[in-house]
């Protein structure tokens, strides 16, 4: 589906599987190129997906913490989450 297709906008925001969006999956699968396209198309990296985690927070804890820029207030990782993320990288 093309990024300019109006139906893509809705599909991009709807969970695909297990409550995760295409943006979540792109971050999880280590595809910053896909994440950048979805972000440019209007995907919200700070939208909560599961238990307070968003694609943006997932990126902060993984190998691409700079992917979406600085997190908004309240979306920062806790020290424990940061430590866990550093060990996982």
N, C-alpha and C positions, 0 to 999 in steps of 0.2 A: 504494500500500500504506500502511496506517495505521501510525503510529509505535508504537501499542500492540499490534500484531500480533506474536506471538512469532516468526514466521518472518522478520520484518523484522530482528530482532536478528542473526541469522546472515547474512542478505543484506547488511547494512550493513558487516560485517567482511570479507566476501569481496571480492576484487578484481573489478571490473566489466569493465575492458578494459585490456589492456597492463599488468596488475599494479597498477592504481590503484583505490582504493576510492571510494565516493560522496563521502566527506569530502575526499579529495584533489581530486576533480573540482570540488567546490563551491568550494574555495579557488582552484584554478587558473582557474576560470571567473569569479572575482570575485563570488561569491554568499555573502557573510557571513551572510545570513539563512538560507540552506540549511545552511551550516556550523554555525550556532548550533542549529538543530533536530537535526542529526545528533549534535552534541556532547551535547545534553540527553538524547538517546536512548542515549548510552553509547559513541559512537565515540571511539576513542583518537587524539588529534591528534598524538601523538609516536611512533606506530608507524611504523617504517621502511618505506618503499614501494620506493625505488630508490636504490641507491648512497649510503645514509646519509641520504637526504632523507625527511622525513615531512610530512604536511599542516601540522603546526605550524612546521617549519622553512621550508616554502614560504611560509607566512603571514608569518613574520619577515622574509623577503627581499622581500615584496611590499608593497602599499599598506595592508595590515591587520595590522601586526606585533603589535597588542594583542589580536587575535582570541581567542587561547587563553591569555592571561596569560603570565607569565614561563616560559621553557623550563626543563625539568629539567637538572640537571648533565649536561654532555656533549652537549646538544642545541643549545647556543648556536651562532650563526653565527661563522665565522672572520672576522677583519678583512677579508679579501679578499671573502668572500661578502657581508658587510655593505656594502662599497663597491659591489659589483656590483648589489646590491639597491637601493641609493640611486640609482644611475644609471638603473635600470629604472623607478623610480617616476616 
